[in-house]
């Protein structure tokens, strides 16, 4: 039997993408093919679906991640397959993988084992070119800014106050802070600048929140690129950038359709990170899936404190989505790490460590209860997990008033997660969801951050220097007070210290920087030491990736 994700994916029996589309009611004339197994869905067809009723939306989230891995994407894919096995017409919605993690530490993001979306290598690498289009649009705006200054600077842009950086879809710490336009008069005016990873770009956020081409173009025009010498904001529309940027993104806005190993439909579109952006796949893909399927399973990045909170407070708020149920992914391995066990010792049974780590799961469950959406816990089973350890989680959840089920979708596909799928159906059909956001639009900006920190992270308060506090007041006065907040912080802890595992209390959240996403219409609040351009680890995954003698990619997982 194949023993790696890539080997399993290669042995899959894929259906032509036309047949997957047909199962959703999408005709041949409404898809744009990228080979035999990938297609984009036409925007005119999507527009024709507007009057159809929506299916039911299920979110998959997780406990605080650890290096041991949780398998959230794998669970999302498995659950979609499980629901289809139970006779519910189901589509899944995922984000596109970023090249940064693929060649860095995390690896691919197409699921794993027998719960994958395929073709795996293509999805994990260039796919349909969406990320390249986003990077190109982002950097076109960067070029237009410097070009405008070079040719006389009619807008009186203050080069010291340009906030728009450049973007690259690769981990490269050397580009975090740069000096550009060196080399003399012919190359412009030297200034400080920097790069963010493409998934942190506001263009990525805008593409994932836009509802159609017109909305995309208007949002792009509202991007704030910097300020004039008298501190007035300069917009992308002032540089006439929104038109050519939209032209670059026109095809990227169409959702991508692929399939699972069990030949069920999957929309894979957009890819913002949840630790530095809003962490959800595109509104276009989710809305399209809801019009075409009875159930839609989607995921939000990292733990529920990051991805789920932003899914609810940003994506659902803006798109008018109302999730019907939440699945929280937990693993014995991750809970043992939250209970103090070192990674190299995870293979040894340790029920007491599982008990110690369950405070992390408990806080996530309490947090999710604030959003009014019923939850079930899915325990992603790994080889080596003992029955006693798994039953400790089940018993804890039972005392908490939440059902928990052990899943084996990695090895068994949709059949290994049917118990969780049945519970999801019960939660959805009971209709108990009363979705609500964590805070109202009119809560002041700083108070929104403080409310998230206290109620979700378990912090005592937020702290910020005078410069940041003044910026909050200025943004409030300038008319941005209704924006939701997108907290950028480490994914490895409820706090801003990645070493604080479990459910830490008596900590504060230091706010380092505020970025105004005028087009995406949310505020990015950068906290702690989080970076919007990651670096590669000491032994990056890239070291193990190569092309074999048969022309096949090896080492991608």
C-alpha positions in Angstrom: 0.0 0.0 0.0 1.2 3.6 -0.6 2.5 5.2 2.6 2.7 8.8 1.7 0.3 11.5 0.7 1.8 12.0 -2.7 1.8 8.3 -3.4 -1.8 8.0 -2.4 -2.7 11.0 -4.6 -0.9 9.5 -7.6 -2.9 6.2 -7.3 -6.2 8.1 -7.2 -8.8 7.4 -9.9 -9.8 10.9 -10.9 -12.9 11.9 -12.8 -12.8 14.4 -15.7 -13.6 17.8 -14.2 -16.6 18.1 -16.5 -18.2 15.2 -14.6 -17.5 16.8 -11.2 -19.1 20.1 -12.5 -22.1 18.2 -13.9 -22.7 16.7 -10.4 -23.2 20.3 -9.1 -25.3 21.3 -12.1 -22.5 23.3 -13.8 -22.6 22.9 -17.6 -19.7 22.6 -19.9 -20.1 26.1 -21.1 -19.7 27.5 -17.5 -16.3 26.1 -16.8 -12.8 27.1 -18.0 -10.6 24.0 -18.1 -7.1 23.8 -16.8 -6.3 20.3 -18.1 -8.5 17.3 -17.3 -9.0 17.7 -13.6 -9.1 21.5 -12.8 -11.5 24.2 -13.9 -12.5 27.7 -13.1 -16.2 28.5 -12.8 -17.5 31.3 -15.0 -18.5 34.5 -13.4 -21.6 34.9 -15.6 -22.8 31.5 -14.4 -22.2 32.4 -10.8 -24.2 35.6 -11.3 -27.1 33.5 -12.6 -27.3 31.6 -9.2 -28.1 34.6 -7.1 -31.8 33.9 -6.6 -31.3 30.3 -5.5 -31.6 29.4 -1.8 -28.4 28.7 0.2 -27.3 25.3 1.5 -26.0 24.9 5.1 -22.6 26.1 6.0 -20.3 24.1 8.4 -17.0 25.5 9.7 -14.0 23.2 10.6 -11.6 24.8 13.1 -9.2 23.4 15.6 -7.4 23.7 18.9 -4.2 25.8 19.1 -1.8 24.2 16.6 1.4 22.6 17.6 4.4 21.2 15.5 2.8 17.8 16.0 0.0 18.7 13.5 -3.7 18.6 13.8 -5.1 17.7 10.4 -7.7 20.4 10.0 -7.7 20.4 6.2 -7.7 16.6 6.2 -10.7 16.7 8.5 -12.5 19.2 6.2 -12.0 17.0 3.2 -12.9 13.8 5.1 -16.1 15.4 6.5 -17.2 16.4 3.0 -16.7 12.9 1.8 -18.4 11.5 4.9 -21.5 13.7 4.3 -21.7 12.7 0.7 -21.5 9.0 1.8 -24.6 9.7 4.0 -26.5 11.1 1.0 -26.1 14.8 1.6 -25.0 16.7 -1.5 -21.9 18.3 -0.2 -19.1 20.6 -1.5 -16.0 21.6 0.4 -14.3 25.0 0.2 -10.6 25.4 1.0 -7.9 27.9 0.6 -5.1 27.6 -2.0 -1.7 26.6 -0.6 1.1 29.2 -0.4 4.5 28.3 -1.8 6.0 29.7 1.4 4.9 26.9 3.7 5.2 24.3 0.9 8.9 24.9 0.8 9.2 26.0 4.4 8.1 24.1 7.4 4.4 23.1 7.1 4.4 21.4 3.7 1.4 21.2 1.4 -2.2 22.2 2.2 -4.3 19.7 0.2 -5.3 17.4 3.1 -3.6 14.1 3.7 -3.9 10.3 3.4 -7.2 9.3 1.9 -8.8 12.6 2.7 -7.1 14.8 0.0 -8.0 17.2 -2.8 -6.4 16.3 -6.1 -4.3 16.7 -8.2 -2.2 17.3 -5.1 1.1 18.5 -6.7 -0.6 21.0 -9.0 -2.8 22.4 -6.2 0.3 22.8 -3.9 2.4 24.5 -6.5 1.3 26.9 -9.2 -2.3 25.6 -9.6 -4.2 28.0 -11.8 -1.9 31.0 -11.3 -4.1 32.9 -8.9 -1.3 33.7 -6.5 0.9 34.9 -9.3 -1.9 37.2 -10.5 -2.4 38.6 -7.0 1.4 39.2 -6.6 1.5 40.9 -10.0 -1.4 43.2 -9.2 0.1 44.0 -5.8 3.5 44.8 -7.3 2.0 46.8 -10.2 0.6 49.2 -7.5 4.0 49.3 -5.9 5.6 50.2 -9.3 2.9 52.9 -10.0 3.6 54.6 -6.7 7.4 54.9 -7.3 6.8 55.8 -10.9 4.4 58.6 -9.9 7.0 60.1 -7.6 9.7 59.8 -10.2 7.7 61.8 -12.8 7.1 64.8 -10.6 4.9 63.6 -7.8 1.8 65.6 -8.7 -0.1 64.0 -5.7 2.7 65.3 -3.3 3.1 61.8 -1.8 5.4 61.8 1.2 8.0 59.1 0.4 8.5 58.7 4.2 4.8 57.8 4.7 4.3 55.2 1.9 2.7 52.3 3.6 2.2 50.0 0.6 4.9 47.3 0.6 5.8 44.7 -2.1 4.8 41.1 -2.1 6.3 37.7 -2.8 4.8 34.2 -2.3 7.9 32.7 -0.6 9.4 32.9 2.9 12.3 35.3 2.6 13.4 37.1 5.8 16.0 39.1 3.9 13.3 41.0 2.1 11.4 42.1 5.3 13.0 45.5 5.2 14.8 46.9 2.2 16.0 50.1 0.6 14.8 50.6 -2.9 15.5 53.0 -5.9 19.3 53.0 -5.3 21.6 53.6 -8.2 21.3 57.3 -9.0 19.0 59.7 -10.6 17.8 57.2 -13.3 16.4 54.9 -10.7 14.3 57.3 -8.7 14.3 58.5 -5.1 15.8 56.1 -2.5 13.5 55.1 0.3 12.9 52.4 2.9 10.4 49.7 1.8 9.8 46.0 2.4 8.1 42.8 1.3 5.2 40.8 2.8 4.3 37.3 1.8 1.5 37.3 -0.8 -1.0 35.7 1.5 -0.6 38.8 3.8 -1.3 41.2 0.9 -4.4 43.3 1.0 -5.0 42.3 -2.6 -5.4 38.7 -1.4 -7.8 39.9 1.3 -9.8 41.9 -1.3 -10.0 39.1 -3.8 -11.3 36.8 -1.0 -14.0 39.2 0.1 -15.1 40.6 -3.2 -18.6 39.6 -4.4 -18.1 40.3 -8.1 -15.8 42.2 -10.6 -17.3 45.6 -9.9 -16.9 45.1 -6.1 -13.3 43.9 -6.7 -12.5 47.0 -8.7 -14.0 49.4 -6.2 -12.3 47.8 -3.3 -8.9 47.9 -5.1 -9.4 51.6 -5.6 -9.9 52.2 -1.9 -6.5 50.8 -1.0 -4.5 53.3 1.1 -1.0 53.4 -0.2 0.4 56.2 1.9 -0.1 59.9 2.8 0.8 63.3 1.4 3.1 65.8 3.1 0.0 67.3 4.8 -1.0 63.7 6.0 -4.0 63.2 3.7 -4.4 59.5 2.6 -3.4 58.6 -0.9 -5.6 55.9 -2.5 -4.9 53.5 -5.3 -7.6 55.2 -7.3 -5.6 58.4 -7.1 -3.0 56.6 -9.1 -5.6 55.1 -11.5 -4.4 51.7 -10.4 -7.7 49.9 -9.8 -8.4 49.3 -13.5 -5.2 47.5 -14.5 -5.1 45.7 -11.2 -8.6 44.3 -11.9 -7.5 43.3 -15.4 -4.7 41.2 -13.8 -7.2 39.7 -11.4 -10.2 39.1 -13.7 -9.5 35.4 -14.2 -8.2 34.9 -10.6 -11.6 35.9 -9.3 -13.2 32.8 -10.8 -13.3 30.0 -8.2 -11.3 26.9 -8.8 -13.1 23.5 -9.0 -11.3 20.3 -8.2 -12.2 17.0 -6.5 -11.5 14.8 -3.5 -10.0 11.3 -3.7 -13.6 10.1 -3.5 -14.6 12.3 -6.5 -16.6 14.8 -4.6 -16.5 18.5 -5.5 -14.1 20.9 -3.9 -13.7 24.7 -4.4 -10.1 25.7 -3.7 -9.8 29.5 -4.0 -7.8 32.3 -2.3 -5.4 31.8 0.5 -4.9 34.4 3.3 -3.1 33.2 6.4 -5.1 33.4 9.7 -2.1 34.5 11.8 -1.5 37.6 9.7 -4.7 38.0 7.6 -8.3 36.8 7.8 -7.6 33.2 7.0 -10.6 32.1 4.9 -11.2 31.0 1.4 -13.0 33.4 -1.0 -16.5 34.6 -0.5 -17.1 33.9 -4.2 -16.3 30.2 -3.8 -18.3 29.9 -0.6 -21.4 31.6 -2.0 -21.1 29.6 -5.2 -20.9 26.3 -3.3 -23.9 27.3 -1.1 -26.0 27.8 -4.2 -25.0 24.4 -5.7 -24.9 22.1 -2.7 -27.1 21.2 0.3 -24.1 21.2 2.7 -20.8 23.2 2.4 -17.8 22.4 4.6 -15.1 25.0 4.9 -12.2 25.7 7.1 -10.5 28.7 8.7 -6.8 28.8 9.3 -4.9 27.7 12.5 -6.8 27.6 15.9 -10.3 28.8 16.6 -8.9 31.9 18.4 -7.5 33.1 15.0 -9.3 31.5 12.0 -12.7 30.9 13.5 -12.9 34.4 15.1 -12.0 36.0 11.8 -14.3 33.8 9.9 -17.2 34.9 12.1 -16.2 38.5 12.7 -14.9 39.4 9.2 -16.0 37.0 6.5 -19.5 36.2 7.8 -20.1 39.8 8.9 -19.2 41.1 5.4 -20.8 38.4 3.3 -23.9 37.8 5.4 -23.1 34.2 6.0 -24.8 32.2 8.8 -22.9 29.0 9.7 -25.1 26.2 11.0 -22.4 24.1 12.9 -18.8 24.0 13.9 -16.4 21.0 14.0 -13.4 21.5 16.3 -10.4 19.3 15.4 -8.3 18.0 18.3 -5.6 15.4 18.5 -4.1 13.4 21.3 -0.6 14.5 20.2 -1.4 18.2 20.3 -3.1 18.0 23.6 -0.1 16.2 25.1 2.1 19.0 23.9 -0.2 21.5 25.5 0.0 19.4 28.6 3.8 19.8 28.7 5.1 16.8 26.7 8.1 17.3 24.4 7.6 16.4 20.7 10.1 13.6 20.8 8.1 11.9 23.7 4.7 12.0 22.0 4.8 8.3 21.2 4.5 7.3 24.9 1.1 7.0 26.4 0.4 9.9 28.9 -3.2 10.3 29.9 -2.2 12.9 32.6 -0.6 15.1 29.9 -3.8 14.8 27.8 -5.8 16.0 30.9 -3.4 18.9 31.3 -3.8 19.9 27.7 -7.6 19.7 27.7 -7.8 23.3 29.1 -6.9 24.5 25.6 -9.8 22.6 24.0 -12.1 23.8 26.7 -11.3 27.5 26.1 -11.9 27.1 22.4 -15.2 25.5 23.1 -16.2 28.2 25.4 -15.1 30.8 22.9 -17.1 29.3 20.1 -20.2 29.3 22.3 -20.1 33.1 22.2 -20.9 33.0 18.5 -24.1 31.0 18.9 -23.2 28.1 16.6 -23.4 24.5 18.0 -20.2 22.5 18.0 -18.9 18.9 17.8 -15.3 17.8 18.5 -13.6 15.6 15.9 -10.6 13.7 17.3 -8.2 13.1 14.4 -6.7 9.7 15.2 -2.9 9.2 14.7 -1.0 5.9 14.8 0.2 5.4 18.4 -2.8 7.2 20.1 -4.0 4.9 22.9 -7.6 4.2 23.6 -7.3 5.6 27.1 -6.0 8.9 25.8 -8.8 9.2 23.3 -11.5 8.3 25.8 -10.1 11.0 28.1 -10.9 13.6 25.4 -14.4 12.1 24.8 -15.2 12.1 28.6 -14.0 15.7 29.0 -16.2 16.8 26.1 -19.2 14.9 27.5 -18.8 16.8 30.8 -18.6 20.0 28.8 -21.9 19.2 27.1 -20.3 18.6 23.6 -20.1 15.3 21.7 -16.7 14.1 20.6 -15.9 11.3 18.0 -12.7 9.6 17.1 -12.1 9.8 13.3 -9.9 7.8 11.0 -10.4 9.6 7.7 -6.7 9.8 7.0 -6.6 6.0 6.6 -10.2 5.3 5.7 -11.5 8.4 3.9 -15.1 9.4 4.3 -16.0 6.1 5.9 -13.7 6.9 8.8 -15.6 10.1 9.8 -19.2 9.0 9.4 -20.1 9.3 13.1 -19.0 13.0 13.2 -20.8 13.5 9.9 -24.0 12.1 11.4 -23.7 14.5 14.4 -23.1 17.4 12.0 -26.3 16.5 10.2 -28.2 16.4 13.5 -26.8 19.8 14.6 -27.7 21.3 11.2 -31.2 19.8 11.0 -32.0 20.7 14.6 -31.7 24.3 13.5 -30.3 25.5 16.9 -27.7 27.9 15.4 -28.3 31.5 16.4 -25.2 33.0 14.8 -23.9 36.4 16.1 -20.6 38.2 15.8 -18.5 38.9 18.9 -18.9 42.7 18.8 -21.0 45.3 17.1 -19.8 47.5 14.3 -20.1 50.7 16.4 -17.8 49.5 19.2 -14.7 51.8 19.1 -11.7 50.2 17.3 -9.4 49.9 20.3 -12.3 48.4 22.3 -12.8 45.8 19.6 -9.2 44.7 20.0 -9.5 44.7 23.7 -12.8 42.7 23.6 -11.2 40.0 21.4 -8.1 39.9 23.6 -10.1 39.5 26.8 -12.9 37.2 25.6 -11.0 35.0 23.1 -7.4 35.1 24.2 -8.0 35.2 28.0 -5.8 38.3 28.3 -6.1 40.9 31.0 -5.8 43.7 28.6 -4.0 45.1 25.5 -1.1 47.5 25.7 0.2 50.0 23.2 2.5 53.0 23.1 1.3 56.5 22.6 1.9 56.4 18.8 -0.4 53.4 18.4 -3.1 54.8 20.7 -3.1 58.1 18.8 -3.4 56.2 15.6 -6.5 54.4 16.9 -8.1 57.7 17.8 -7.2 59.2 14.4 -8.7 56.2 12.5 -11.8 56.4 14.6 -12.2 60.1 13.8 -11.4 59.5 10.1 -14.5 57.3 9.7 -12.9 53.8 10.0 -14.5 53.0 13.3 -17.0 50.6 11.8 -14.2 48.3 10.5 -13.8 44.9 12.1 -10.3 44.1 13.5 -8.0 41.4 12.2 -5.4 40.6 14.9 -2.1 39.4 13.6 -0.3 37.3 16.2 1.4 33.9 16.8 -0.8 30.9 16.0 1.0 28.8 18.6 -0.6 30.3 21.7 -3.7 32.2 22.9 -1.1 34.8 24.0 1.5 36.6 21.8 4.2 34.3 23.3 4.4 31.1 21.2 5.9 29.2 24.2 2.8 29.7 26.4 0.8 26.5 25.7 -2.5 25.4 27.1 -4.9 28.2 28.2 -2.7 30.9 29.6 -4.2 33.7 31.8 -2.8 36.9 33.3 -1.1 38.0 30.1 -1.4 41.1 28.0 -1.5 41.6 24.3 1.1 44.2 23.1 0.0 46.0 19.9 3.0 46.9 17.7 1.5 48.3 14.6 -1.8 49.1 12.9 -2.4 48.6 9.1 -5.5 50.1 7.5 -6.9 47.8 4.8 -9.2 50.4 3.2 -10.2 48.1 0.3 -10.7 44.9 2.3 -12.4 47.1 5.0 -10.8 45.8 8.1 -7.9 46.9 10.4 -4.9 44.7 10.8 -3.6 44.9 14.3 -0.1 43.5 14.5 0.7 42.1 18.0 3.8 40.7 19.6 6.7 39.5 17.3 4.6 38.2 14.4 6.1 38.8 11.0 4.1 39.4 7.8 7.1 38.0 5.8 8.1 34.6 7.4 11.5 33.1 7.2 12.6 29.6 6.3 13.5 27.1 9.1 17.0 25.7 9.6 16.1 22.7 7.5 13.4 23.8 5.1 11.0 21.4 3.4 12.6 22.6 0.1 15.7 20.5 1.0 13.7 17.3 0.4 11.8 18.2 -2.7 13.1 17.1 -6.1 12.0 15.7 -9.5 12.8 11.9 -10.0 13.9 10.2 -13.1 10.3 9.7 -14.2 9.6 13.4 -14.0 7.5 13.1 -10.8 7.8 15.4 -7.9 9.1 13.8 -4.7 9.2 15.2 -1.1 6.1 17.4 -1.4 3.7 16.5 1.4 
